[in-house]
Amino acid sequence: MPAMSLTGRLVASTRLIAVLTLGSRVAGMAREWVFSYFFGTSELLSAFSIAYLVSNLARRLFGEGALSSATIPVLTESLHTRGEQASRQLLGSVLTLLVVFLSAATVVGELVLAGWRTVQSDPALDFTAIMLPFMVPICAVAVAGGALNVRNHFATPAALPVALNLTIIAGALLAALGLGWRDRPLMVAICVTVLVAGLLQVLLIAWALRANGFFPIFGGPWRDPLVRSVFTLMAPMVLGLSAVQINTCADSLIAYLFVSVNGERIGPSVLRFAQYLYQLPLGVLGIALATAIFPTLSARSTSGDRAGLADVLGRGMRLSLFLAFPAGAGLFLVAHPLVATLFERGEFTGADTHRVAAVLQCYSLGMPAYFALHVLVRTFYAEHDSRTPARTALGLVLVNLTLNVVLVFPLQERGLALSTAVCAVVQAGWLARKLSQRLPEVDRLGVGRSVLRTVAATGAMVVVVAAADWLPVLQPLLRIHAGVRLVVLMGAGAMTFALAAWGLRLEELRDLLRRGR
């Protein structure tokens, strides 16, 4: 396949997923507006954030994480070697086992929560009990979405979160404006709405599978060796992803226990808004690229094309870091006006803006690592090696927990965000080194040149944005409203980076502007 044709395909798929993901993120932003307006950074929102994190734990581990990532290469191999009928049976068997296991886990979890709530009163426990069943439909949807990606159908899986967000928004507004509910009753209504949204996503993904002629065949052969391959490959992935989830849960729980203002446990809610904002470019650009590249990586690995696999990895890393460096630097520079423009209304105060913006700046320091990790980890998964990322992630659990405990007291929630960024940089560097040893065919010199030029273009952007924010002649304009300051600084930064990238002859800019072919 010609080089430009390969790059064009990756860019075109990334662009499609990014546009659809952007729609989801816009709906997600509207959801966060609702939360910020009615709850601010209150303890009630912190309790909801903890509960939602628990209900999403299975999705991260078994859905869009380990099981989906394990299913894609095995399903790709099945389509190549056994055909469509056997592959649909494989998908049906995987989904059946997943639903049975998670349904049993839900029952056990509800029993544990029921006993816990008899001895301790905490809104986080109450909200968790309501939303725990959400993990069953959301995991099934994630695995089915991975199957559609194998068929090069990215639209429906990328658009499904829109349905989730819009359903939550509708439920919240109906309860708040239609029924006049506030505080705890309003949050309970939102928790119930999350369950409704999960069922809606199941219906939509089932329709997409049928429309693409890949609806799973249930009741297939349970002793299919490829079914065992999926779960064998998944096991170390769960181990590695559980390390990530331990870190995430530890961040929120430590924040819930040790970060408070006037007796209000606000830590998780502050982290929530900052995490949403740094994950916005990561979801729209970074994960979109990784999602688009994964089937191609799997196909190259399955066919034994080592040079092709190295080529796809190199192109993916260059595109990923080209997007990540300006995104991270931009978030750091415009954190305060961005948070103020988006959230500072209703119950969300100026003090909340300062706290969230400071945390966002700490998260943004790890942006290149967050982007790179998604490409690196998927390359290992395409090679049917889930153990290396797992060992690396597990090794960083203790580091993250130690940094959390050390930094939370002097820096509060900023220390937790800084720990996340540091651990991501270490993990990305270690995995990149391992892949470099395994795939010496990767054009490391080309990747290095691209990164150096990207850093130079990002440096030019930082200088111009900082100068624009400081120049006395612009101060009257920038002080009119935080939104005006945001638009001016973002416009100056985007224009400077684009011009610098063009002047430095960065191929990635031309690839992104060129139609995929």
URKA-V257017 format. One record per residue. RES is the residue in three letters. SS is DSSP state (a for helix, b for strand, c for the rest). OMEGA is omega as a letter, one per 20 degrees, with the letter a starting at -180 (999 if undefined). Layout:
RES,SS,OMEGA / RES,SS,OMEGA
//
This chain:
MET,c,r / PRO,c,a / ALA,a,a / MET,a,r / SER,a,r / LEU,a,r / THR,a,r / GLY,a,r / ARG,a,a / LEU,a,a / VAL,a,a / ALA,a,r / SER,a,r / THR,a,a / ARG,a,r / LEU,a,a / ILE,a,a / ALA,a,r / VAL,a,r / LEU,a,r / THR,a,r / LEU,a,r / GLY,a,r / SER,a,a / ARG,a,r / VAL,a,r / ALA,a,r / GLY,a,r / MET,a,r / ALA,a,r / ARG,a,r / GLU,a,r / TRP,a,r / VAL,a,r / PHE,a,a / SER,a,a / TYR,a,a / PHE,a,a / PHE,a,a / GLY,c,r / THR,c,a / SER,c,r / GLU,a,r / LEU,a,r / LEU,a,r / SER,a,r / ALA,a,r / PHE,a,a / SER,a,r / ILE,a,a / ALA,a,r / TYR,a,r / LEU,a,r / VAL,a,a / SER,a,r / ASN,a,a / LEU,a,r / ALA,a,r / ARG,a,a / ARG,a,a / LEU,a,a / PHE,a,a / GLY,a,a / GLU,c,a / GLY,c,a / ALA,a,a / LEU,a,r / SER,a,a / SER,a,r / ALA,a,a / THR,a,a / ILE,a,r / PRO,a,a / VAL,a,r / LEU,a,r / THR,a,r / GLU,a,a / SER,a,r / LEU,a,a / HIS,a,a / THR,a,a / ARG,c,r / GLY,c,a / GLU,a,a / GLN,a,a / ALA,a,a / SER,a,r / ARG,a,r / GLN,a,r / LEU,a,r / LEU,a,r / GLY,a,r / SER,a,r / VAL,a,a / LEU,a,r / THR,a,r / LEU,a,r / LEU,a,a / VAL,a,r / VAL,a,a / PHE,a,a / LEU,a,r / SER,a,r / ALA,a,r / ALA,a,r / THR,a,r / VAL,a,r / VAL,a,r / GLY,a,r / GLU,a,r / LEU,a,r / VAL,a,r / LEU,a,r / ALA,a,r / GLY,a,a / TRP,a,a / ARG,a,r / THR,a,a / VAL,a,a / GLN,c,r / SER,c,a / ASP,c,a / PRO,a,r / ALA,a,r / LEU,a,a / ASP,a,a / PHE,a,r / THR,a,r / ALA,a,r / ILE,a,a / MET,a,a / LEU,c,r / PRO,c,r / PHE,a,a / MET,a,a / VAL,a,a / PRO,a,a / ILE,a,r / CYS,a,r / ALA,a,r / VAL,a,a / ALA,a,r / VAL,a,r / ALA,a,r / GLY,a,r / GLY,a,r / ALA,a,r / LEU,a,r / ASN,a,r / VAL,a,r / ARG,c,a / ASN,c,r / HIS,c,a / PHE,c,a / ALA,a,a / THR,a,r / PRO,a,a / ALA,a,a / ALA,a,a / LEU,a,r / PRO,a,r / VAL,a,r / ALA,a,r / LEU,a,a / ASN,a,a / LEU,a,r / THR,a,r / ILE,a,r / ILE,a,a / ALA,a,r / GLY,a,a / ALA,a,a / LEU,a,r / LEU,a,a / ALA,a,a / ALA,a,a / LEU,a,a / GLY,a,a / LEU,c,r / GLY,c,a / TRP,c,r / ARG,c,r / ASP,a,a / ARG,a,r / PRO,a,r / LEU,a,a / MET,a,r / VAL,a,r / ALA,a,r / ILE,a,r / CYS,a,r / VAL,a,r / THR,a,r / VAL,a,r / LEU,a,r / VAL,a,a / ALA,a,r / GLY,a,r / LEU,a,r / LEU,a,r / GLN,a,r / VAL,a,r / LEU,a,a / LEU,a,a / ILE,a,r / ALA,a,r / TRP,a,a / ALA,a,r / LEU,a,r / ARG,a,a / ALA,a,a / ASN,c,r / GLY,c,a / PHE,c,r / PHE,c,a / PRO,c,r / ILE,c,a / PHE,c,a / GLY,c,r / GLY,c,a / PRO,c,a / TRP,c,a / ARG,c,r / ASP,c,a / PRO,a,r / LEU,a,r / VAL,a,r / ARG,a,r / SER,a,r / VAL,a,a / PHE,a,r / THR,a,r / LEU,a,a / MET,a,a / ALA,a,r / PRO,a,r / MET,a,r / VAL,a,r / LEU,a,r / GLY,a,a / LEU,a,r / SER,a,r / ALA,a,r / VAL,a,a / GLN,a,r / ILE,a,r / ASN,a,a / THR,a,r / CYS,a,r / ALA,a,r / ASP,a,a / SER,a,a / LEU,a,r / ILE,a,r / ALA,a,r / TYR,a,a / LEU,a,a / PHE,a,a / VAL,c,a / SER,c,r / VAL,b,a / ASN,c,r / GLY,c,r / GLU,b,r / ARG,c,a / ILE,c,a / GLY,a,a / PRO,a,r / SER,a,r / VAL,a,r / LEU,a,a / ARG,a,a / PHE,a,r / ALA,a,r / GLN,a,a / TYR,a,a / LEU,a,r / TYR,a,r / GLN,a,r / LEU,a,r / PRO,a,r / LEU,a,a / GLY,a,a / VAL,a,a / LEU,a,a / GLY,a,a / ILE,a,r / ALA,a,r / LEU,a,a / ALA,a,r / THR,a,a / ALA,a,a / ILE,a,a / PHE,a,r / PRO,a,r / THR,a,r / LEU,a,a / SER,a,a / ALA,a,r / ARG,a,a / SER,a,a / THR,a,a / SER,c,r / GLY,c,a / ASP,c,a / ARG,a,r / ALA,a,r / GLY,a,r / LEU,a,r / ALA,a,r / ASP,a,r / VAL,a,r / LEU,a,a / GLY,a,r / ARG,a,r / GLY,a,r / MET,a,r / ARG,a,r / LEU,a,a / SER,a,a / LEU,a,r / PHE,a,r / LEU,a,a / ALA,a,a / PHE,a,r / PRO,a,r / ALA,a,a / GLY,a,r / ALA,a,r / GLY,a,r / LEU,a,r / PHE,a,a / LEU,a,a / VAL,a,a / ALA,a,a / HIS,a,r / PRO,a,r / LEU,a,a / VAL,a,a / ALA,a,a / THR,a,a / LEU,a,a / PHE,a,a / GLU,c,r / ARG,c,a / GLY,c,a / GLU,c,a / PHE,c,a / THR,c,r / GLY,a,r / ALA,a,r / ASP,a,r / THR,a,a / HIS,a,a / ARG,a,a / VAL,a,a / ALA,a,r / ALA,a,r / VAL,a,r / LEU,a,r / GLN,a,r / CYS,a,r / TYR,a,a / SER,a,r / LEU,c,a / GLY,c,a / MET,a,r / PRO,a,r / ALA,a,r / TYR,a,a / PHE,a,a / ALA,a,a / LEU,a,a / HIS,a,r / VAL,a,a / LEU,a,a / VAL,a,a / ARG,a,r / THR,a,r / PHE,a,a / TYR,a,r / ALA,a,r / GLU,c,a / HIS,c,r / ASP,c,r / SER,c,a / ARG,a,a / THR,a,r / PRO,a,a / ALA,a,r / ARG,a,r / THR,a,a / ALA,a,r / LEU,a,r / GLY,a,a / LEU,a,a / VAL,a,a / LEU,a,r / VAL,a,a / ASN,a,r / LEU,a,r / THR,a,r / LEU,a,r / ASN,a,a / VAL,a,a / VAL,a,a / LEU,a,a / VAL,a,a / PHE,a,r / PRO,a,a / LEU,a,a / GLN,c,a / GLU,a,r / ARG,a,r / GLY,a,r / LEU,a,r / ALA,a,r / LEU,a,r / SER,a,r / THR,a,a / ALA,a,a / VAL,a,a / CYS,a,r / ALA,a,r / VAL,a,r / VAL,a,a / GLN,a,a / ALA,a,r / GLY,a,a / TRP,a,a / LEU,a,r / ALA,a,r / ARG,a,r / LYS,a,a / LEU,a,r / SER,a,r / GLN,a,a / ARG,a,a / LEU,c,r / PRO,c,r / GLU,c,a / VAL,c,r / ASP,c,a / ARG,a,r / LEU,a,r / GLY,a,r / VAL,a,a / GLY,a,r / ARG,a,a / SER,a,a / VAL,a,a / LEU,a,r / ARG,a,r / THR,a,r / VAL,a,r / ALA,a,r / ALA,a,r / THR,a,r / GLY,a,r / ALA,a,r / MET,a,a / VAL,a,a / VAL,a,a / VAL,a,a / VAL,a,r / ALA,a,r / ALA,a,r / ALA,a,r / ASP,a,a / TRP,a,a / LEU,c,a / PRO,a,a / VAL,a,a / LEU,a,a / GLN,a,r / PRO,a,r / LEU,a,a / LEU,a,a / ARG,c,a / ILE,c,a / HIS,c,r / ALA,a,r / GLY,a,r / VAL,a,r / ARG,a,a / LEU,a,a / VAL,a,a / VAL,a,a / LEU,a,r / MET,a,r / GLY,a,r / ALA,a,a / GLY,a,a / ALA,a,a / MET,a,a / THR,a,a / PHE,a,a / ALA,a,r / LEU,a,r / ALA,a,r / ALA,a,r / TRP,a,r / GLY,a,r / LEU,c,r / ARG,c,r / LEU,c,a / GLU,a,a / GLU,a,r / LEU,a,r / ARG,a,r / ASP,a,a / LEU,a,a / LEU,a,a / ARG,c,r / ARG,c,r / GLY,c,r / ARG,c,999
//
